[in-house]
Amino acid sequence: MRVPRRQRMSLGLNMTPMIDVVFQLIIFFLLSNHLAQQETHLVLDLPAAASGREVESDDAPRVTINVMSDGRILLGGNETPHDELARRLEFERKRSGNDLEIRIRADRTVPYEAVEPILLACADAGIWNVTFAVYERAESGVQRAEGQK
């Protein structure tokens, strides 16, 4: 007597959900990279410094505050009023820890009166690691590289 053969059923994996997730991740990283580059590529005429130290690449959390020539403050690429700045900085310190660094990128034409509220907001938030972005002054002019003073 002949035994009937069972047909083999091929097992296949549905790749559609995995492809959807991969495309979502690609879109997320492209958008986040684009937004991060927009903030760091703001055109500011930074002041020149004769002394200072070069930026050390570390993994410490950092928040960049841009001060435009008209005195506007940009935090995370968004305009931030002076009275809200201390609250947002305190939130960032609580989220990132006590080693949070604040980098101030101010246009060279901005008076100190526009930078002082930022320093006071940092002090109110308990942040003491504040640096200024400047150009390095070379013997034959100003180099276009950001450093810290």
Buried (B, 14 or more C-beta within 10 A) or exposed (E): EEEEEEEEEEEEEEEEEEEEEEEEEEEEEEEEEEEEEEBEEEEBEBBBBEEBEEEEEEEEEBBBBBBBEEBEBBBBEEEBEEEEBBEBBBEBBEEBEEEBBBBBBBBEEBEEEBBEBBBEBBEEBEBEEBBBBBBBBEEEEBEEEBBBB
